[in-house]
Amino acid sequence: MFTVKKIFIILILFFAAVYFLLTHYFSDLQINKYPDLQTVQKEKAIAHGWVPALLPDSAYDIMETHNIDDNTLFGSFRYKEKDERELMQKLRLLPESNETYVWGDFLFKVIHEKHRVKYRNRPISVR
């Protein structure tokens, strides 16, 4: 026979399982890939804040992942060597780091030898 204690435990387990399903299987995580800057502009990814507006004209292989639930954003892009100088002039090195750059609400890691940039949105504590 079910006691009140057993029913209470079953209800707690049921609601924990529902919470787990809703937060892990139905999250608002979205991954987008764009072949070039023109596609990014067409899809309005910059206007949505998913891709930084400082992408060079030669940007390609652009990828971004954003999660609306927890407001996290990660992405990367590649660029042609001819645009590196202009790109680096737009970025500012964070004082406490020798590898992380900042522009607007984004943090960047530039991999010069591969002409690749990884970016993410800045945590509120770094703004």
MDTraj code that builds the backbone (N, CA, C; nanometers):
import mdtraj as md
import numpy as np

residues = "MET PHE THR VAL LYS LYS ILE PHE ILE ILE LEU ILE LEU PHE PHE ALA ALA VAL TYR PHE LEU LEU THR HIS TYR PHE SER ASP LEU GLN ILE ASN LYS TYR PRO ASP LEU GLN THR VAL GLN LYS GLU LYS ALA ILE ALA HIS GLY TRP VAL PRO ALA LEU LEU PRO ASP SER ALA TYR ASP ILE MET GLU THR HIS ASN ILE ASP ASP ASN THR LEU PHE GLY SER PHE ARG TYR LYS GLU LYS ASP GLU ARG GLU LEU MET GLN LYS LEU ARG LEU LEU PRO GLU SER ASN GLU THR TYR VAL TRP GLY ASP PHE LEU PHE LYS VAL ILE HIS GLU LYS HIS ARG VAL LYS TYR ARG ASN ARG PRO ILE SER VAL ARG".split()
xyz = np.array([
    [0.0836, -0.1171, 0.0000],
    [0.0000, 0.0000, 0.0000],
    [0.0892, 0.1250, 0.0000],
    [0.0416, 0.2298, -0.0648],
    [0.1178, 0.3540, -0.0710],
    [0.0923, 0.4374, 0.0540],
    [0.2011, 0.4796, 0.1143],
    [0.1899, 0.5702, 0.2270],
    [0.2094, 0.7118, 0.1746],
    [0.1796, 0.8083, 0.2560],
    [0.1971, 0.9488, 0.2181],
    [0.3439, 0.9759, 0.1865],
    [0.4321, 0.9160, 0.2608],
    [0.5759, 0.9365, 0.2390],
    [0.6179, 0.8828, 0.1013],
    [0.5682, 0.7631, 0.0638],
    [0.6019, 0.7058, -0.0659],
    [0.5449, 0.7908, -0.1798],
    [0.4233, 0.8374, -0.1644],
    [0.3619, 0.9231, -0.2671],
    [0.4421, 1.0520, -0.2813],
    [0.4843, 1.1085, -0.1712],
    [0.5633, 1.2316, -0.1740],
    [0.6959, 1.2089, -0.2478],
    [0.7631, 1.0995, -0.2202],
    [0.8902, 1.0677, -0.2865],
    [0.8679, 1.0457, -0.4361],
    [0.7615, 0.9751, -0.4732],
    [0.7305, 0.9526, -0.6142],
    [0.7049, 1.0852, -0.6852],
    [0.6320, 1.1763, -0.6211],
    [0.6056, 1.3079, -0.6813],
    [0.7344, 1.3879, -0.6992],
    [0.8215, 1.3833, -0.6007],
    [0.9497, 1.4548, -0.6122],
    [1.0308, 1.3985, -0.7284],
    [1.0393, 1.2676, -0.7399],
    [1.1131, 1.2056, -0.8495],
    [1.0502, 1.2388, -0.9851],
    [0.9176, 1.2385, -0.9900],
    [0.8488, 1.2724, -1.1140],
    [0.8810, 1.4153, -1.1575],
    [0.8697, 1.5102, -1.0665],
    [0.8969, 1.6504, -1.1019],
    [1.0445, 1.6736, -1.1327],
    [1.1336, 1.6021, -1.0675],
    [1.2760, 1.6121, -1.0996],
    [1.3014, 1.5617, -1.2417],
    [1.2376, 1.4522, -1.2788],
    [1.2538, 1.3977, -1.4142],
    [1.1974, 1.4943, -1.5188],
    [1.0833, 1.5530, -1.4917],
    [1.0242, 1.6513, -1.5846],
    [1.1157, 1.7716, -1.5983],
    [1.1682, 1.8211, -1.4883],
    [1.2605, 1.9350, -1.4924],
    [1.3838, 1.9007, -1.5756],
    [1.4411, 1.7838, -1.5542],
    [1.5588, 1.7407, -1.6300],
    [1.5273, 1.7360, -1.7791],
    [1.4157, 1.6781, -1.8158],
    [1.3784, 1.6698, -1.9571],
    [1.3595, 1.8079, -2.0194],
    [1.2932, 1.8954, -1.9488],
    [1.2670, 2.0287, -2.0035],
    [1.3938, 2.1115, -2.0182],
    [1.4862, 2.0989, -1.9250],
    [1.6073, 2.1816, -1.9313],
    [1.7151, 2.1227, -2.0211],
    [1.7193, 1.9924, -2.0385],
    [1.8265, 1.9325, -2.1168],
    [1.7837, 1.8927, -2.2580],
    [1.6635, 1.8468, -2.2748],
    [1.6207, 1.8020, -2.4068],
    [1.5463, 1.9092, -2.4847],
    [1.4953, 2.0073, -2.4185],
    [1.4190, 2.1105, -2.4874],
    [1.4798, 2.2480, -2.4661],
    [1.6118, 2.2556, -2.4609],
    [1.6765, 2.3853, -2.4420],
    [1.6723, 2.4629, -2.5729],
    [1.6947, 2.5909, -2.5640],
    [1.6938, 2.6777, -2.6813],
    [1.8340, 2.6936, -2.7373],
    [1.9033, 2.5830, -2.7549],
    [2.0371, 2.5829, -2.8118],
    [2.0253, 2.5749, -2.9635],
    [2.0935, 2.6664, -3.0305],
    [2.0887, 2.6688, -3.1760],
    [2.2301, 2.6805, -3.2309],
    [2.2601, 2.6014, -3.3330],
    [2.3905, 2.6033, -3.3992],
    [2.3688, 2.6443, -3.5436],
    [2.4428, 2.7462, -3.5879],
    [2.4310, 2.7945, -3.7249],
    [2.5677, 2.7986, -3.7902],
    [2.5706, 2.7632, -3.9176],
    [2.6945, 2.7692, -3.9957],
    [2.6676, 2.8529, -4.1201],
    [2.7640, 2.9383, -4.1522],
    [2.7522, 3.0276, -4.2669],
    [2.8799, 3.0164, -4.3507],
    [2.8680, 3.0055, -4.4813],
    [2.9883, 2.9929, -4.5633],
    [3.0678, 3.1230, -4.5762],
    [2.9979, 3.2388, -4.5658],
    [3.0666, 3.3666, -4.5863],
    [2.9900, 3.4806, -4.5195],
    [3.0488, 3.5987, -4.5250],
    [2.9906, 3.7174, -4.4613],
    [2.8555, 3.7540, -4.5230],
    [2.8410, 3.7371, -4.6522],
    [2.7157, 3.7716, -4.7186],
    [2.5993, 3.6883, -4.6635],
    [2.6243, 3.5625, -4.6354],
    [2.5199, 3.4769, -4.5789],
    [2.4872, 3.5195, -4.4365],
    [2.5880, 3.5577, -4.3598],
    [2.5656, 3.6074, -4.2235],
    [2.4734, 3.7292, -4.2277],
    [2.5012, 3.8204, -4.3196],
    [2.4199, 3.9414, -4.3317],
    [2.2781, 3.9084, -4.3781],
    [2.2664, 3.8171, -4.4718],
    [2.1349, 3.7758, -4.5229],
    [2.0496, 3.7139, -4.4124],
    [2.1127, 3.6335, -4.3279],
    [2.0417, 3.5659, -4.2189],
    [2.0236, 3.6554, -4.0956],
    [2.0766, 3.7776, -4.1005],
    [2.0641, 3.8765, -3.9913],
    [2.1267, 3.8294, -3.8601],
    [2.2331, 3.7487, -3.8695],
    [2.3002, 3.6967, -3.7501],
    [2.3705, 3.8083, -3.6734],
    [2.4198, 3.9099, -3.7441],
    [2.4838, 4.0229, -3.6757],
    [2.3778, 4.1054, -3.6033],
    [2.2660, 4.1298, -3.6687],
    [2.1569, 4.2068, -3.6073],
    [2.1024, 4.1379, -3.4825],
    [2.1020, 4.0056, -3.4826],
    [2.0562, 3.9298, -3.3655],
    [2.1609, 3.9276, -3.2541],
    [2.2844, 3.9684, -3.2850],
    [2.3914, 3.9677, -3.1853],
    [2.4639, 3.8359, -3.1744],
    [2.4442, 3.7458, -3.2700],
    [2.5058, 3.6134, -3.2646],
    [2.6438, 3.6125, -3.3275],
    [2.6697, 3.7077, -3.4151],
    [2.7985, 3.7179, -3.4829],
    [2.8459, 3.8621, -3.4685],
    [2.9726, 3.8837, -3.4330],
    [3.0212, 4.0217, -3.4169],
    [3.0260, 4.0955, -3.5510],
    [2.9967, 4.2229, -3.5476],
    [2.9914, 4.3052, -3.6689],
    [3.1289, 4.3344, -3.7267],
    [3.2346, 4.3009, -3.6577],
    [3.3689, 4.3335, -3.7075],
    [3.4269, 4.2294, -3.8020],
    [3.3480, 4.1313, -3.8441],
    [3.3990, 4.0306, -3.9369],
    [3.4587, 4.0971, -4.0600],
    [3.5780, 4.0533, -4.0996],
    [3.6364, 4.1087, -4.2217],
    [3.5595, 4.0610, -4.3455],
    [3.5751, 4.1321, -4.4560],
    [3.5061, 4.0953, -4.5796],
    [3.5403, 3.9541, -4.6251],
    [3.6606, 3.9096, -4.5947],
    [3.7037, 3.7768, -4.6396],
    [3.6611, 3.6644, -4.5443],
    [3.5842, 3.6960, -4.4398],
    [3.5445, 3.5939, -4.3410],
    [3.4698, 3.4794, -4.4100],
    [3.5041, 3.3581, -4.3679],
    [3.4383, 3.2396, -4.4218],
    [3.4383, 3.1316, -4.3147],
    [3.3687, 3.0218, -4.3428],
    [3.3599, 2.9111, -4.2478],
    [3.3166, 2.9640, -4.1105],
    [3.2096, 3.0408, -4.1102],
    [3.1599, 3.1081, -3.9902],
    [3.0605, 3.0152, -3.9196],
    [3.0788, 2.9995, -3.7901],
    [2.9938, 2.9126, -3.7109],
    [2.9607, 2.9831, -3.5800],
    [2.8373, 2.9677, -3.5360],
    [2.8004, 3.0223, -3.4052],
    [2.7001, 2.9304, -3.3384],
    [2.7135, 2.9244, -3.2069],
    [2.6226, 2.8475, -3.1233],
    [2.5721, 2.9406, -3.0146],
    [2.4417, 2.9546, -3.0042],
    [2.3879, 3.0394, -2.8977],
    [2.2773, 2.9650, -2.8233],
    [2.2690, 2.9977, -2.6956],
    [2.1694, 2.9383, -2.6089],
    [2.0883, 3.0519, -2.5475],
    [1.9654, 3.0608, -2.5865],
    [1.8787, 3.1689, -2.5383],
    [1.8495, 3.1536, -2.3890],
    [1.8441, 3.0279, -2.3411],
    [1.8122, 3.0036, -2.2002],
    [1.9133, 3.0675, -2.1055],
    [2.0431, 3.0491, -2.1333],
    [2.1440, 3.1012, -2.0409],
    [2.2282, 3.2142, -2.1016],
    [2.1871, 3.2636, -2.2182],
    [2.2522, 3.3773, -2.2839],
    [2.4014, 3.3545, -2.3084],
    [2.4358, 3.2342, -2.3536],
    [2.5743, 3.2074, -2.3899],
    [2.5859, 3.2003, -2.5416],
    [2.7016, 3.2378, -2.5882],
    [2.7260, 3.2446, -2.7315],
    [2.8711, 3.2096, -2.7588],
    [2.8936, 3.1176, -2.8500],
    [3.0279, 3.0786, -2.8918],
    [3.0295, 3.0743, -3.0436],
    [3.1437, 3.1070, -3.1015],
    [3.1532, 3.0999, -3.2462],
    [3.2967, 3.1038, -3.2935],
    [3.3116, 3.0922, -3.4236],
    [3.4441, 3.1006, -3.4841],
    [3.4287, 3.1403, -3.6298],
    [3.5384, 3.1887, -3.6859],
    [3.5428, 3.2171, -3.8283],
    [3.6871, 3.2154, -3.8748],
    [3.7029, 3.2013, -4.0038],
    [3.8344, 3.2073, -4.0659],
    [3.8375, 3.3314, -4.1528],
    [3.9569, 3.3780, -4.1845],
    [3.9722, 3.4976, -4.2670],
    [4.0980, 3.4833, -4.3508],
    [4.1053, 3.5648, -4.4539],
    [4.2248, 3.5633, -4.5386],
    [4.3308, 3.6543, -4.4774],
    [4.4545, 3.6185, -4.4976],
    [4.5680, 3.6880, -4.4367],
    [4.5657, 3.8384, -4.4637],
    [4.5183, 3.8790, -4.5796],
    [4.5175, 4.0210, -4.6158],
    [4.4335, 4.1059, -4.5199],
    [4.3403, 4.0466, -4.4474],
    [4.2526, 4.1217, -4.3572],
    [4.2973, 4.1183, -4.2112],
    [4.4078, 4.0509, -4.1819],
    [4.4489, 4.0353, -4.0416],
    [4.4837, 4.1686, -3.9756],
    [4.5572, 4.2528, -4.0438],
    [4.5995, 4.3796, -3.9835],
    [4.4790, 4.4665, -3.9453],
    [4.3842, 4.4782, -4.0359],
    [4.2646, 4.5582, -4.0080],
    [4.1837, 4.4983, -3.8934],
    [4.1712, 4.3662, -3.8910],
    [4.0991, 4.2985, -3.7828],
    [4.1657, 4.3253, -3.6487],
    [4.2966, 4.3109, -3.6423],
    [4.3684, 4.3286, -3.5160],
    [4.3627, 4.4727, -3.4666],
    [4.3504, 4.5689, -3.5563],
    [4.3388, 4.7093, -3.5157],
    [4.2065, 4.7367, -3.4442],
    [4.1049, 4.6573, -3.4729],
    [3.9738, 4.6748, -3.4097],
    [3.9675, 4.6125, -3.2703],
    [4.0532, 4.5146, -3.2448],
    [4.0506, 4.4426, -3.1172],
    [4.1404, 4.5098, -3.0145],
    [4.1017, 4.4967, -2.8875],
    [4.1811, 4.5511, -2.7775],
    [4.2170, 4.4354, -2.6845],
    [4.3458, 4.4258, -2.6526],
    [4.3932, 4.3200, -2.5640],
    [4.3443, 4.3461, -2.4220],
    [4.2880, 4.2443, -2.3584],
    [4.2467, 4.2585, -2.2187],
    [4.3708, 4.2729, -2.1319],
    [4.3724, 4.3650, -2.0366],
    [4.4914, 4.3903, -1.9546],
    [4.5404, 4.2678, -1.8776],
    [4.4509, 4.1857, -1.8290],
    [4.4906, 4.0720, -1.7467],
    [4.5218, 3.9474, -1.8298],
    [4.5253, 3.9628, -1.9607],
    [4.5486, 3.8481, -2.0471],
    [4.6461, 3.8844, -2.1585],
    [4.7232, 3.7880, -2.2024],
    [4.8092, 3.8140, -2.3165],
    [4.7588, 3.7420, -2.4413],
    [4.6391, 3.6826, -2.4323],
    [4.5832, 3.6085, -2.5449],
    [4.4392, 3.6441, -2.5774],
    [4.3698, 3.7109, -2.4894],
    [4.2278, 3.7378, -2.5083],
    [4.2073, 3.8843, -2.5462],
    [4.1307, 3.9017, -2.6525],
    [4.1000, 4.0358, -2.7015],
    [3.9526, 4.0646, -2.6783],
    [3.9194, 4.1919, -2.6816],
    [3.7816, 4.2336, -2.6598],
    [3.7411, 4.3332, -2.7677],
    [3.6150, 4.3268, -2.8054],
    [3.5519, 4.4245, -2.8931],
    [3.4041, 4.4196, -2.8622],
    [3.3484, 4.5317, -2.8244],
    [3.2066, 4.5340, -2.7895],
    [3.1752, 4.4364, -2.6785],
    [3.0744, 4.3559, -2.7001],
    [3.0328, 4.2563, -2.6000],
    [3.0893, 4.1171, -2.6293],
    [3.2008, 4.1130, -2.7024],
    [3.2602, 3.9856, -2.7409],
    [3.4044, 3.9736, -2.6921],
    [3.4447, 3.8507, -2.6626],
    [3.5839, 3.8159, -2.6336],
    [3.6360, 3.7318, -2.7494],
    [3.7628, 3.7504, -2.7845],
    [3.8207, 3.6829, -2.9003],
    [3.9525, 3.6151, -2.8658],
    [3.9760, 3.5044, -2.9322],
    [4.1051, 3.4355, -2.9284],
    [4.1458, 3.4230, -3.0752],
    [4.2580, 3.4866, -3.1108],
    [4.3039, 3.4877, -3.2492],
    [4.4153, 3.3850, -3.2662],
    [4.3983, 3.2968, -3.3608],
    [4.4995, 3.1958, -3.3925],
    [4.5622, 3.2408, -3.5244],
    [4.6668, 3.3219, -3.5128],
    [4.7261, 3.3893, -3.6289],
    [4.7737, 3.2922, -3.7365],
    [4.8425, 3.1868, -3.6963],
    [4.9009, 3.0961, -3.7960],
    [4.7959, 3.0215, -3.8784],
    [4.6730, 3.0112, -3.8267],
    [4.5649, 2.9435, -3.8991],
    [4.4632, 3.0425, -3.9556],
    [4.4839, 3.1718, -3.9283],
    [4.3903, 3.2764, -3.9718],
    [4.2481, 3.2402, -3.9269],
    [4.2387, 3.2110, -3.7986],
    [4.1125, 3.1684, -3.7386],
    [4.0886, 3.2475, -3.6105],
    [3.9632, 3.2777, -3.5856],
    [3.9234, 3.3494, -3.4646],
    [3.8124, 3.2716, -3.3964],
    [3.8270, 3.2537, -3.2656],
    [3.7204, 3.1980, -3.1831],
    [3.6655, 3.3139, -3.1004],
    [3.5356, 3.3185, -3.0835],
    [3.4773, 3.4264, -3.0049],
    [3.3652, 3.3747, -2.9165],
    [3.3327, 3.4556, -2.8183],
    [3.2201, 3.4275, -2.7284],
    [3.1687, 3.5596, -2.6745],
    [3.0488, 3.5568, -2.6222],
    [2.9992, 3.6791, -2.5590],
    [3.0678, 3.6983, -2.4251],
    [3.0828, 3.8238, -2.3867],
    [3.1517, 3.8554, -2.2614],
    [3.0609, 3.8278, -2.1426],
    [3.1144, 3.7613, -2.0405],
    [3.0360, 3.7472, -1.9160],
    [3.0136, 3.8861, -1.8561],
    [2.9070, 3.9004, -1.7840],
    [2.8731, 4.0292, -1.7241],
    [2.9867, 4.0799, -1.6352],
    [3.0589, 3.9905, -1.5688],
    [3.1668, 4.0302, -1.4788],
    [3.2846, 4.0953, -1.5529],
    [3.2953, 4.0731, -1.6853],
    [3.4075, 4.1276, -1.7636],
    [3.3656, 4.2554, -1.8370],
    [3.2403, 4.2890, -1.8359],
    [3.1907, 4.4065, -1.9095],
    [3.2218, 4.5344, -1.8381],
])
top = md.Topology()
chain = top.add_chain()
for i, resn in enumerate(residues, 1):
    res = top.add_residue(resn, chain, resSeq=i)
    for name in ("N", "CA", "C"):
        top.add_atom(name, md.element.get_by_symbol(name[0]), res)
traj = md.Trajectory(xyz[None], top)
